[in-house]
């Protein structure tokens, strides 16, 4: 090996550049020599002497080798690469990043890492080399711009769990600092990243949060977004920011209730409010009354000596049985005037989240807000579903019986008849259940669920 290198140098010294080039290429035919740094340097010297272009990939390989123990030589060869090549080559950018890190050029390092992220994003290549990650964590662990770029790449991978953690930290970084300057701009940038990413599923909630926090005024449609955040978010610090949003809207009663919920969080810290959200501290001074006291006061407001069952007393009874979360949600419903369609959508959302009491309240408000038969029918169907879910079978039966008056299609009639049968079954009124199921099958003898129920009853 040493002898061959000496011969090549001798050929170069004698200006026999073509012969020197061929001698190197012969050496390259042996794979173990193709990666030799000294041989690569000799090869490039033969090409430069002939004014030939150096193959970029081979030059990058040499520079990467020299970076380990000879930075000055690496820089020498790097300077031979045309500047226009740097704009679109991740490998070149990576080399520049390593050089800047070795020389302690932090400002250059910041711009290079940012360019690297942008190039990866534009190329739709979400993976970030471990070396770049470690340098980023070492020098820019709290920089919003760099971390936002990393989050955008992470979202591209579809890793929702890691993305959620990163998004939360980005949001918190906007508030957990001494100055609020630039907070709105940062949240809008995060919103743009989330809005430009397809299929973010439950991360849509964080996108909504960014939009809510940067909006001057909130309309009725945005109330539903806040409700969804209240239901979903369990992280203590994010709950604090949602509370801040509620207070900002002037919803004092709701804020008090939500503050009580936050206090039940295992990670609750009064010191956190004192440090980052001091204007909310007063919400945690007051001693909250126990749930049993609230129930007692709520029930005392209503006439409990009802001779005949009506829907309204049942609805209020449900309010007294609600969990603290659902109590908060029903207060949100009272606070604004929603359209019937919005109330129906909210009721469906609550049902899907297993908040049957709150869904029932939303359904009843929808029913009361309209004179349209179709909307009343939808409201009643939701009410029946809620009541069956919560085990109030007698109330469900009464609603189903009344709803038949609004039913205009065969499917609507069958749906409410089946609800009646279901309520009778759960009340163990088997004879009445059989009668309703037979009625269903007279209308549609292919109604599978009714057939199965009737067969089971006949087998008893």
Secondary structure as the mmCIF struct_conf table of DSSP 4:
data_model
#
loop_
_struct_conf.conf_type_id
_struct_conf.id
_struct_conf.beg_label_comp_id
_struct_conf.beg_label_asym_id
_struct_conf.beg_label_seq_id
_struct_conf.end_label_comp_id
_struct_conf.end_label_asym_id
_struct_conf.end_label_seq_id
HELX_RH_AL_P HELX_RH_AL_P1 UNK A 2 UNK A 13
TURN_TY1_P TURN_TY1_P1 UNK A 14 UNK A 15
HELX_RH_AL_P HELX_RH_AL_P2 UNK A 17 UNK A 28
TURN_TY1_P TURN_TY1_P2 UNK A 29 UNK A 29
BEND BEND1 UNK A 30 UNK A 30
HELX_RH_AL_P HELX_RH_AL_P3 UNK A 31 UNK A 34
TURN_TY1_P TURN_TY1_P3 UNK A 35 UNK A 35
HELX_RH_AL_P HELX_RH_AL_P4 UNK A 37 UNK A 49
TURN_TY1_P TURN_TY1_P4 UNK A 50 UNK A 51
HELX_LH_PP_P HELX_LH_PP_P1 UNK A 52 UNK A 55
HELX_RH_AL_P HELX_RH_AL_P5 UNK A 56 UNK A 66
TURN_TY1_P TURN_TY1_P5 UNK A 67 UNK A 69
HELX_RH_AL_P HELX_RH_AL_P6 UNK A 71 UNK A 78
TURN_TY1_P TURN_TY1_P6 UNK A 79 UNK A 80
BEND BEND2 UNK A 81 UNK A 81
HELX_RH_3T_P HELX_RH_3T_P1 UNK A 83 UNK A 88
HELX_RH_AL_P HELX_RH_AL_P7 UNK A 90 UNK A 103
TURN_TY1_P TURN_TY1_P7 UNK A 104 UNK A 104
HELX_RH_AL_P HELX_RH_AL_P8 UNK A 106 UNK A 122
TURN_TY1_P TURN_TY1_P8 UNK A 123 UNK A 124
HELX_RH_AL_P HELX_RH_AL_P9 UNK A 130 UNK A 139
TURN_TY1_P TURN_TY1_P9 UNK A 141 UNK A 142
HELX_RH_AL_P HELX_RH_AL_P10 UNK A 144 UNK A 157
TURN_TY1_P TURN_TY1_P10 UNK A 158 UNK A 158
HELX_RH_AL_P HELX_RH_AL_P11 UNK A 160 UNK A 175
BEND BEND3 UNK A 176 UNK A 178
TURN_TY1_P TURN_TY1_P11 UNK A 181 UNK A 182
HELX_RH_AL_P HELX_RH_AL_P12 UNK A 183 UNK A 195
TURN_TY1_P TURN_TY1_P12 UNK A 196 UNK A 196
BEND BEND4 UNK A 197 UNK A 198
HELX_RH_3T_P HELX_RH_3T_P2 UNK A 201 UNK A 203
HELX_RH_AL_P HELX_RH_AL_P13 UNK A 204 UNK A 214
BEND BEND5 UNK A 216 UNK A 217
HELX_RH_AL_P HELX_RH_AL_P14 UNK A 220 UNK A 232
HELX_RH_AL_P HELX_RH_AL_P15 UNK A 236 UNK A 248
TURN_TY1_P TURN_TY1_P13 UNK A 249 UNK A 250
HELX_RH_AL_P HELX_RH_AL_P16 UNK A 252 UNK A 263
TURN_TY1_P TURN_TY1_P14 UNK A 264 UNK A 264
BEND BEND6 UNK A 265 UNK A 265
TURN_TY1_P TURN_TY1_P15 UNK A 266 UNK A 267
HELX_RH_AL_P HELX_RH_AL_P17 UNK A 270 UNK A 276
HELX_RH_3T_P HELX_RH_3T_P3 UNK A 278 UNK A 284
TURN_TY1_P TURN_TY1_P16 UNK A 285 UNK A 285
BEND BEND7 UNK A 286 UNK A 286
HELX_LH_PP_P HELX_LH_PP_P2 UNK A 287 UNK A 290
HELX_RH_AL_P HELX_RH_AL_P18 UNK A 291 UNK A 300
TURN_TY1_P TURN_TY1_P17 UNK A 301 UNK A 301
BEND BEND8 UNK A 302 UNK A 302
BEND BEND9 UNK A 307 UNK A 308
HELX_RH_AL_P HELX_RH_AL_P19 UNK A 311 UNK A 321
HELX_RH_AL_P HELX_RH_AL_P20 UNK A 324 UNK A 335
BEND BEND10 UNK A 336 UNK A 336
HELX_RH_AL_P HELX_RH_AL_P21 UNK A 340 UNK A 352
TURN_TY1_P TURN_TY1_P18 UNK A 353 UNK A 354
HELX_RH_AL_P HELX_RH_AL_P22 UNK A 356 UNK A 368
TURN_TY1_P TURN_TY1_P19 UNK A 369 UNK A 369
HELX_RH_AL_P HELX_RH_AL_P23 UNK A 373 UNK A 390
TURN_TY1_P TURN_TY1_P20 UNK A 391 UNK A 391
HELX_RH_AL_P HELX_RH_AL_P24 UNK A 393 UNK A 403
HELX_RH_3T_P HELX_RH_3T_P4 UNK A 404 UNK A 406
BEND BEND11 UNK A 409 UNK A 409
HELX_RH_AL_P HELX_RH_AL_P25 UNK A 410 UNK A 426
TURN_TY1_P TURN_TY1_P21 UNK A 427 UNK A 428
HELX_RH_AL_P HELX_RH_AL_P26 UNK A 430 UNK A 443
TURN_TY1_P TURN_TY1_P22 UNK A 445 UNK A 446
HELX_RH_AL_P HELX_RH_AL_P27 UNK A 448 UNK A 459
#
